[in-house]
Amino acid sequence: MKERLDICNGKHCRKYAKANKKLAELAEDHIEVKRSRCLKVCKKTPVIVLRHGKKKEVFQKIRDGRSQLALVRYLETGKMSKRLKEHLHAKS
């Protein structure tokens, strides 16, 4: 299965539509981006799910530009920065 980035479009995540749209634009050159229904893994914070086949990584609060760029760099290089590790969801 191909890699895919799911951006939650649930009630609470929709409040950050502008930041989510910017992230989708940055990431779409590197990976398939899909808006999805509520993913039921967050606690009222925006959630991004990176799927590698059956494996998935859940990130939360990827709203500011530096965090979004850190995610894009991770997609390009496969190396996760310290900033991005801080956003990694504990249950993923």
N, C-alpha and C positions, 0 to 999 in steps of 0.2 A: 504494500500500500504506500502511496505517495505521502510525503510530508504535507501537513496542512496546519494552518493557524486559524483556530476558532475564536472569534470575538463575541463575547456574550452580549446579547441585545435584550436582556431581561429588563424588568422594571427599574431596578436600582442602577444597573450598568448604563441604561439609556440616558441617564442624567449627564454622562460624560461622553456624549455622542461626538462632540467636536474632537476630543482627544483620541477617541477610538477611530474616527475617520482618518485623522492624520497618521495614526499607526498603520492602518490598512494601506494607505497610499505609500508609506515607506517600505512596507514589507512585501507588497504584491510583486515587486521585481524579483524577489528571492524565493517566494513560496506561495502556494495557493492560499488565499484568504477567504474565509467564509463567516458570515454573520449567522449566529445561531440563537435558538431560544435560550431561556435561562438554563444554565448548566448545573444548577443546584449544588455548587461547591463553594460558593462565596458566603460571606457574612456582610452583605450590603456594600461590597467594594467591587469595582470593575475587575473582571476576570478574563484572562487570555489563556487559551489552552493550545499548546504546541503538540501536535500528534506526530509520532514517528511510528507508523504502522500501528501495532497494538499498544505501544508504550506512549505515555503522555506526560507532559510537564505542565503544571498549572502555575501561572504567574498572576499576582494581584497588584492592583494600584500602579499599573504602567500608564501613568498619565502625563508626566512631564517629559520634555524633549530629550533630556539626557538618558532617562530610563528607556525611552523608545529607541533611541540610537543604540543603546547597549543591547537591546533585543535584536535589532537588525544586524549588529556586528556578530552576535551569537549565531544568527542564521547563516551569515557569510562564512565564518571561520570555525564554528563548532566549539569555541572556547567561551565559557561563561565568566563574565566579569564579576567582581565583588558587588558592584551596584545591582546587577541582575540577580545574584544569589539572594540578596536581601528581599527581593520581590517573589522569590520562589515560595509557593504555597506549601505549608507544612504537611498536608495530607496527600500530596501528589506522589 
